[in-house]
Amino acid sequence: MLADVWLVTHKDLRIEWRSRVTLSQVVPFALTVLVLFGFALDANRGVLNAATSGLFWLTVLFVTVVAVTRSTAIETSDGACRALLLAGIEPSAVFFGKTLAVAVQILGVEILMVGGVLVFYGATVESLPLLLATCAVATVGIAASGTLLGALVAGVRARETVLPVLLLPVLAPVLIAASRAFDDALGVLAVDGWSWLGLLAGFGVVNAALGTLAYGQLLEEA
Amino acid sequence: MSIVALRDAVVLLGRFPALSGVDLEVGASEVVLLQGPNGAGKSTLLRLCAGLLRPHSGRSVVLGHDLSKSRAAVRRSVGLLGHDTALYDDLTVTENLQFLARASRIELTAVGSALERLGVSARLHDVVVGRLSAGQRRRVALAGVALRRPELWLLDEPHAGLDQGGRDLVDGLVSEAAADGATVLVASHELDRTLELKTRRVTIAGGTIIADVADSDAADTDAADSDVADSDAADSDVADSDAADSDAADSDAVDTDVAGVAGGRGS
């Protein structure tokens, strides 16, 4: 199972590395959104500082839509997902493999975005462990949920427009919990960020379980 | 033992009955030609036998597995060449087949011989599949099927888009597979080629099998079968000329692409 997970992850990351979609499109998109938010709120520096966490995670959700759309397109192009089914890879291994690949890409973008908010918004990090843990746990949940919904809409016409409509509301709990945890990590609000991390972990576990159960059926329908 | 045993099989695509009341029994080493007009249900029948579709009703057993219960086991033992090639555009020819080999627990050394068997020249091995012509992609996809040495080959228009050399390779591949004891189901409009390979001819129309003729009886029923095939002959002719044109263009495209690769893009 682990070998198949890595096989799928490696394949998706190799495809991403070769197509350079994340590097050439997603990273500039994310940084542009951050800068535009800064332009919009810079007149009131206090509002910008208070909103930094929310803006960061809202941008991550936009990035997720792009990354999941791309991840889904890899399998739907020219019936490629049929190769996965016929090769006999366990659908759950495909799910975790693709989730991991999406998570790695989003995490890479988040690292650059953290640098962005430190430079553009003048934010400061008060708890690096909490900040890193929030990024890691939230990203796994986001990637799992996105991969699952990506498979759900894979067989739908105009899936590129359907995916955000479904995905963004589903990720609302992540936006709330990750923003609160980030508020604590950046010293913006006096909240217990670690307790919000528990909610993020629960979100990830639920989506991983759903993916394990449902991904095979969704892959067949894609 | 029957390799394929369908009894009153019904497959619904949405609410549309793509197959209705199909009875088909195919034994080991048989080469069965599926023929019929466009939309008759040939591709659906192949996808059903590959374990990619769930039968709505009836009894469907492939390689000893009931398709309503254990399609995953069937999928591991069949090789399907569909209308699409099921290849990743951004991986090279070798990477695509190595991925398939690893996933199927096959020695990587088999990749080279499969590509060689399908006449995919060494200069294309490190070219990304998205840069290949349609004919070359088809050869690579066929190499992927051959790589797995399946017990049941399911080939949907295997000659489409291939040049004369490629078509001969496909015929050789089918003959070898049958000689090795594999069973082959071929859906094809190219009756002149496929007739030489088959041991049976099954005619489908409207999602139902309307004729099932063994090789020895074929002469008696050629006239009847040709009536069904005729409706597609015109389409097939047009497609053939298109394919010939595109083959010529494709080979040019490959040459150009390869030159481009050599000159710049790495893979």
Boltz contact constraints between the chains, C-beta under 6 A:
constraints:
  - contact:
      token1: [A, 7]
      token2: [B, 102]
      max_distance: 6.0
  - contact:
      token1: [A, 11]
      token2: [B, 99]
      max_distance: 6.0
  - contact:
      token1: [A, 15]
      token2: [B, 90]
      max_distance: 6.0
  - contact:
      token1: [A, 18]
      token2: [B, 90]
      max_distance: 6.0
  - contact:
      token1: [A, 19]
      token2: [B, 90]
      max_distance: 6.0
  - contact:
      token1: [A, 78]
      token2: [B, 84]
      max_distance: 6.0
  - contact:
      token1: [A, 78]
      token2: [B, 85]
      max_distance: 6.0
  - contact:
      token1: [A, 79]
      token2: [B, 84]
      max_distance: 6.0
  - contact:
      token1: [A, 79]
      token2: [B, 86]
      max_distance: 6.0
  - contact:
      token1: [A, 80]
      token2: [B, 86]
      max_distance: 6.0
  - contact:
      token1: [A, 80]
      token2: [B, 88]
      max_distance: 6.0
  - contact:
      token1: [A, 82]
      token2: [B, 86]
      max_distance: 6.0
  - contact:
      token1: [A, 83]
      token2: [B, 86]
      max_distance: 6.0
  - contact:
      token1: [A, 85]
      token2: [B, 75]
      max_distance: 6.0
  - contact:
      token1: [A, 86]
      token2: [B, 75]
      max_distance: 6.0
  - contact:
      token1: [A, 87]
      token2: [B, 100]
      max_distance: 6.0
  - contact:
      token1: [A, 87]
      token2: [B, 103]
      max_distance: 6.0
  - contact:
      token1: [A, 87]
      token2: [B, 104]
      max_distance: 6.0
  - contact:
      token1: [A, 88]
      token2: [B, 76]
      max_distance: 6.0
  - contact:
      token1: [A, 89]
      token2: [B, 103]
      max_distance: 6.0
